[in-house]
Amino acid sequence: MNQTIGKRFPDLEMPDQDGKKIKLSDIAANFPLILVFYRGYW
């Protein structure tokens, strides 16, 4: 497994809860950001 801790994450664009596209850079606004992908039981 290749881990890149401390590297810059790509500026992904994803839909928000309302279906509008938003970039990670818009959410972070120059602050550190931790992104977690979680798959629950739905």
HTML snippet that shows the backbone in 3Dmol.js (N, CA, C, O; Angstrom):
<script src="https://3Dmol.org/build/3Dmol-min.js"></script>
<div id="view" style="width:600px;height:400px;position:relative"></div>
<script>
const pdb = `
ATOM      1  N   MET A   1       0.851  -1.174   0.000  1.00  0.00           N
ATOM      2  CA  MET A   1       0.000   0.000   0.000  1.00  0.00           C
ATOM      3  C   MET A   1       0.899   1.240   0.000  1.00  0.00           C
ATOM      4  O   MET A   1       1.814   1.354   0.816  1.00  0.00           O
ATOM      5  N   ASN A   2       0.632   2.148  -0.906  1.00  0.00           N
ATOM      6  CA  ASN A   2       1.425   3.360  -1.052  1.00  0.00           C
ATOM      7  C   ASN A   2       0.736   4.509  -0.327  1.00  0.00           C
ATOM      8  O   ASN A   2      -0.319   4.975  -0.758  1.00  0.00           O
ATOM      9  N   GLN A   3       1.332   4.968   0.777  1.00  0.00           N
ATOM     10  CA  GLN A   3       0.762   6.074   1.540  1.00  0.00           C
ATOM     11  C   GLN A   3       1.558   7.336   1.271  1.00  0.00           C
ATOM     12  O   GLN A   3       2.788   7.306   1.232  1.00  0.00           O
ATOM     13  N   THR A   4       0.869   8.425   1.090  1.00  0.00           N
ATOM     14  CA  THR A   4       1.533   9.705   0.840  1.00  0.00           C
ATOM     15  C   THR A   4       1.108  10.700   1.915  1.00  0.00           C
ATOM     16  O   THR A   4       0.410  11.673   1.631  1.00  0.00           O
ATOM     17  N   ILE A   5       1.530  10.452   3.141  1.00  0.00           N
ATOM     18  CA  ILE A   5       1.179  11.316   4.261  1.00  0.00           C
ATOM     19  C   ILE A   5       1.888  12.658   4.098  1.00  0.00           C
ATOM     20  O   ILE A   5       3.091  12.712   3.840  1.00  0.00           O
ATOM     21  N   GLY A   6       1.135  13.724   4.251  1.00  0.00           N
ATOM     22  CA  GLY A   6       1.696  15.059   4.158  1.00  0.00           C
ATOM     23  C   GLY A   6       1.754  15.616   2.748  1.00  0.00           C
ATOM     24  O   GLY A   6       2.151  16.767   2.562  1.00  0.00           O
ATOM     25  N   LYS A   7       1.373  14.841   1.760  1.00  0.00           N
ATOM     26  CA  LYS A   7       1.375  15.322   0.376  1.00  0.00           C
ATOM     27  C   LYS A   7       0.077  16.074   0.097  1.00  0.00           C
ATOM     28  O   LYS A   7      -0.925  15.887   0.788  1.00  0.00           O
ATOM     29  N   ARG A   8       0.112  16.922  -0.922  1.00  0.00           N
ATOM     30  CA  ARG A   8      -1.086  17.669  -1.319  1.00  0.00           C
ATOM     31  C   ARG A   8      -2.070  16.729  -2.003  1.00  0.00           C
ATOM     32  O   ARG A   8      -1.700  15.966  -2.895  1.00  0.00           O
ATOM     33  N   PHE A   9      -3.326  16.794  -1.575  1.00  0.00           N
ATOM     34  CA  PHE A   9      -4.380  15.956  -2.127  1.00  0.00           C
ATOM     35  C   PHE A   9      -4.931  16.619  -3.389  1.00  0.00           C
ATOM     36  O   PHE A   9      -5.034  17.845  -3.434  1.00  0.00           O
ATOM     37  N   PRO A  10      -5.283  15.853  -4.403  1.00  0.00           N
ATOM     38  CA  PRO A  10      -5.856  16.455  -5.614  1.00  0.00           C
ATOM     39  C   PRO A  10      -7.136  17.235  -5.294  1.00  0.00           C
ATOM     40  O   PRO A  10      -7.890  16.845  -4.403  1.00  0.00           O
ATOM     41  N   ASP A  11      -7.378  18.310  -5.999  1.00  0.00           N
ATOM     42  CA  ASP A  11      -8.566  19.132  -5.780  1.00  0.00           C
ATOM     43  C   ASP A  11      -9.757  18.486  -6.474  1.00  0.00           C
ATOM     44  O   ASP A  11     -10.096  18.819  -7.610  1.00  0.00           O
ATOM     45  N   LEU A  12     -10.379  17.558  -5.763  1.00  0.00           N
ATOM     46  CA  LEU A  12     -11.515  16.820  -6.324  1.00  0.00           C
ATOM     47  C   LEU A  12     -12.765  17.681  -6.342  1.00  0.00           C
ATOM     48  O   LEU A  12     -12.929  18.592  -5.530  1.00  0.00           O
ATOM     49  N   GLU A  13     -13.638  17.373  -7.281  1.00  0.00           N
ATOM     50  CA  GLU A  13     -14.946  18.030  -7.348  1.00  0.00           C
ATOM     51  C   GLU A  13     -15.998  16.950  -7.190  1.00  0.00           C
ATOM     52  O   GLU A  13     -16.034  15.980  -7.947  1.00  0.00           O
ATOM     53  N   MET A  14     -16.867  17.135  -6.182  1.00  0.00           N
ATOM     54  CA  MET A  14     -17.892  16.138  -5.867  1.00  0.00           C
ATOM     55  C   MET A  14     -19.215  16.840  -5.633  1.00  0.00           C
ATOM     56  O   MET A  14     -19.241  18.040  -5.362  1.00  0.00           O
ATOM     57  N   PRO A  15     -20.324  16.099  -5.735  1.00  0.00           N
ATOM     58  CA  PRO A  15     -21.615  16.702  -5.409  1.00  0.00           C
ATOM     59  C   PRO A  15     -21.791  16.812  -3.888  1.00  0.00           C
ATOM     60  O   PRO A  15     -21.382  15.924  -3.139  1.00  0.00           O
ATOM     61  N   ASP A  16     -22.400  17.908  -3.450  1.00  0.00           N
ATOM     62  CA  ASP A  16     -22.709  18.042  -2.031  1.00  0.00           C
ATOM     63  C   ASP A  16     -24.060  17.399  -1.741  1.00  0.00           C
ATOM     64  O   ASP A  16     -24.619  16.716  -2.600  1.00  0.00           O
ATOM     65  N   GLN A  17     -24.586  17.611  -0.544  1.00  0.00           N
ATOM     66  CA  GLN A  17     -25.841  16.980  -0.144  1.00  0.00           C
ATOM     67  C   GLN A  17     -27.025  17.441  -0.983  1.00  0.00           C
ATOM     68  O   GLN A  17     -28.057  16.771  -1.008  1.00  0.00           O
ATOM     69  N   ASP A  18     -26.893  18.583  -1.677  1.00  0.00           N
ATOM     70  CA  ASP A  18     -27.976  19.094  -2.520  1.00  0.00           C
ATOM     71  C   ASP A  18     -27.748  18.791  -3.998  1.00  0.00           C
ATOM     72  O   ASP A  18     -28.550  19.179  -4.848  1.00  0.00           O
ATOM     73  N   GLY A  19     -26.638  18.088  -4.304  1.00  0.00           N
ATOM     74  CA  GLY A  19     -26.349  17.731  -5.687  1.00  0.00           C
ATOM     75  C   GLY A  19     -25.542  18.771  -6.443  1.00  0.00           C
ATOM     76  O   GLY A  19     -25.223  18.564  -7.613  1.00  0.00           O
ATOM     77  N   LYS A  20     -25.196  19.905  -5.794  1.00  0.00           N
ATOM     78  CA  LYS A  20     -24.377  20.936  -6.435  1.00  0.00           C
ATOM     79  C   LYS A  20     -22.915  20.520  -6.361  1.00  0.00           C
ATOM     80  O   LYS A  20     -22.477  19.964  -5.353  1.00  0.00           O
ATOM     81  N   LYS A  21     -22.152  20.787  -7.429  1.00  0.00           N
ATOM     82  CA  LYS A  21     -20.735  20.432  -7.450  1.00  0.00           C
ATOM     83  C   LYS A  21     -19.932  21.403  -6.594  1.00  0.00           C
ATOM     84  O   LYS A  21     -20.136  22.615  -6.648  1.00  0.00           O
ATOM     85  N   ILE A  22     -19.016  20.851  -5.804  1.00  0.00           N
ATOM     86  CA  ILE A  22     -18.162  21.660  -4.941  1.00  0.00           C
ATOM     87  C   ILE A  22     -16.759  21.049  -4.931  1.00  0.00           C
ATOM     88  O   ILE A  22     -16.601  19.829  -4.982  1.00  0.00           O
ATOM     89  N   LYS A  23     -15.752  21.908  -4.865  1.00  0.00           N
ATOM     90  CA  LYS A  23     -14.367  21.443  -4.849  1.00  0.00           C
ATOM     91  C   LYS A  23     -13.869  21.369  -3.404  1.00  0.00           C
ATOM     92  O   LYS A  23     -14.348  22.092  -2.532  1.00  0.00           O
ATOM     93  N   LEU A  24     -12.900  20.483  -3.169  1.00  0.00           N
ATOM     94  CA  LEU A  24     -12.312  20.381  -1.841  1.00  0.00           C
ATOM     95  C   LEU A  24     -11.653  21.689  -1.423  1.00  0.00           C
ATOM     96  O   LEU A  24     -11.685  22.053  -0.248  1.00  0.00           O
ATOM     97  N   SER A  25     -11.057  22.395  -2.378  1.00  0.00           N
ATOM     98  CA  SER A  25     -10.409  23.669  -2.053  1.00  0.00           C
ATOM     99  C   SER A  25     -11.428  24.690  -1.548  1.00  0.00           C
ATOM    100  O   SER A  25     -11.080  25.549  -0.738  1.00  0.00           O
ATOM    101  N   ASP A  26     -12.677  24.614  -2.009  1.00  0.00           N
ATOM    102  CA  ASP A  26     -13.715  25.519  -1.521  1.00  0.00           C
ATOM    103  C   ASP A  26     -14.090  25.202  -0.076  1.00  0.00           C
ATOM    104  O   ASP A  26     -14.408  26.104   0.700  1.00  0.00           O
ATOM    105  N   ILE A  27     -14.052  23.934   0.280  1.00  0.00           N
ATOM    106  CA  ILE A  27     -14.404  23.520   1.639  1.00  0.00           C
ATOM    107  C   ILE A  27     -13.276  23.865   2.609  1.00  0.00           C
ATOM    108  O   ILE A  27     -13.524  24.384   3.697  1.00  0.00           O
ATOM    109  N   ALA A  28     -12.049  23.577   2.217  1.00  0.00           N
ATOM    110  CA  ALA A  28     -10.908  23.752   3.112  1.00  0.00           C
ATOM    111  C   ALA A  28     -10.581  25.223   3.349  1.00  0.00           C
ATOM    112  O   ALA A  28     -10.216  25.597   4.463  1.00  0.00           O
ATOM    113  N   ALA A  29     -10.704  26.055   2.332  1.00  0.00           N
ATOM    114  CA  ALA A  29     -10.431  27.496   2.437  1.00  0.00           C
ATOM    115  C   ALA A  29      -9.087  27.781   3.110  1.00  0.00           C
ATOM    116  O   ALA A  29      -9.007  28.575   4.047  1.00  0.00           O
ATOM    117  N   ASN A  30      -8.038  27.125   2.622  1.00  0.00           N
ATOM    118  CA  ASN A  30      -6.662  27.312   3.098  1.00  0.00           C
ATOM    119  C   ASN A  30      -6.401  26.802   4.512  1.00  0.00           C
ATOM    120  O   ASN A  30      -5.398  27.175   5.120  1.00  0.00           O
ATOM    121  N   PHE A  31      -7.269  25.967   5.042  1.00  0.00           N
ATOM    122  CA  PHE A  31      -7.049  25.334   6.335  1.00  0.00           C
ATOM    123  C   PHE A  31      -6.761  23.856   6.107  1.00  0.00           C
ATOM    124  O   PHE A  31      -7.146  23.306   5.075  1.00  0.00           O
ATOM    125  N   PRO A  32      -6.093  23.209   7.050  1.00  0.00           N
ATOM    126  CA  PRO A  32      -5.863  21.765   6.920  1.00  0.00           C
ATOM    127  C   PRO A  32      -7.202  21.017   6.842  1.00  0.00           C
ATOM    128  O   PRO A  32      -8.182  21.409   7.475  1.00  0.00           O
ATOM    129  N   LEU A  33      -7.225  19.965   6.077  1.00  0.00           N
ATOM    130  CA  LEU A  33      -8.455  19.216   5.862  1.00  0.00           C
ATOM    131  C   LEU A  33      -8.165  17.728   5.975  1.00  0.00           C
ATOM    132  O   LEU A  33      -7.188  17.237   5.409  1.00  0.00           O
ATOM    133  N   ILE A  34      -9.004  17.014   6.698  1.00  0.00           N
ATOM    134  CA  ILE A  34      -8.925  15.556   6.769  1.00  0.00           C
ATOM    135  C   ILE A  34     -10.146  15.025   6.048  1.00  0.00           C
ATOM    136  O   ILE A  34     -11.280  15.360   6.390  1.00  0.00           O
ATOM    137  N   LEU A  35      -9.907  14.197   5.049  1.00  0.00           N
ATOM    138  CA  LEU A  35     -10.984  13.644   4.249  1.00  0.00           C
ATOM    139  C   LEU A  35     -11.116  12.166   4.564  1.00  0.00           C
ATOM    140  O   LEU A  35     -10.148  11.414   4.447  1.00  0.00           O
ATOM    141  N   VAL A  36     -12.312  11.745   4.965  1.00  0.00           N
ATOM    142  CA  VAL A  36     -12.558  10.353   5.332  1.00  0.00           C
ATOM    143  C   VAL A  36     -13.689   9.826   4.467  1.00  0.00           C
ATOM    144  O   VAL A  36     -14.761  10.425   4.390  1.00  0.00           O
ATOM    145  N   PHE A  37     -13.437   8.708   3.824  1.00  0.00           N
ATOM    146  CA  PHE A  37     -14.480   8.030   3.065  1.00  0.00           C
ATOM    147  C   PHE A  37     -14.984   6.875   3.914  1.00  0.00           C
ATOM    148  O   PHE A  37     -14.212   5.991   4.286  1.00  0.00           O
ATOM    149  N   TYR A  38     -16.259   6.878   4.218  1.00  0.00           N
ATOM    150  CA  TYR A  38     -16.836   5.869   5.092  1.00  0.00           C
ATOM    151  C   TYR A  38     -18.030   5.241   4.394  1.00  0.00           C
ATOM    152  O   TYR A  38     -18.913   5.940   3.898  1.00  0.00           O
ATOM    153  N   ARG A  39     -18.046   3.949   4.363  1.00  0.00           N
ATOM    154  CA  ARG A  39     -19.179   3.241   3.795  1.00  0.00           C
ATOM    155  C   ARG A  39     -19.909   2.557   4.934  1.00  0.00           C
ATOM    156  O   ARG A  39     -19.372   1.644   5.561  1.00  0.00           O
ATOM    157  N   GLY A  40     -21.117   2.987   5.201  1.00  0.00           N
ATOM    158  CA  GLY A  40     -21.921   2.404   6.273  1.00  0.00           C
ATOM    159  C   GLY A  40     -22.753   1.241   5.756  1.00  0.00           C
ATOM    160  O   GLY A  40     -22.512   0.725   4.664  1.00  0.00           O
ATOM    161  N   TYR A  41     -23.709   0.846   6.533  1.00  0.00           N
ATOM    162  CA  TYR A  41     -24.584  -0.280   6.172  1.00  0.00           C
ATOM    163  C   TYR A  41     -25.922   0.250   5.672  1.00  0.00           C
ATOM    164  O   TYR A  41     -26.927   0.172   6.378  1.00  0.00           O
ATOM    165  N   TRP A  42     -25.937   0.785   4.466  1.00  0.00           N
ATOM    166  CA  TRP A  42     -27.194   1.269   3.895  1.00  0.00           C
ATOM    167  C   TRP A  42     -27.496   0.590   2.609  1.00  0.00           C
ATOM    168  O   TRP A  42     -28.519   0.875   1.986  1.00  0.00           O
TER     169      TRP A  42
END
`;
const viewer = $3Dmol.createViewer("view");
viewer.addModel(pdb, "pdb");
viewer.setStyle({}, {cartoon: {color: "spectrum"}});
viewer.zoomTo();
viewer.render();
</script>
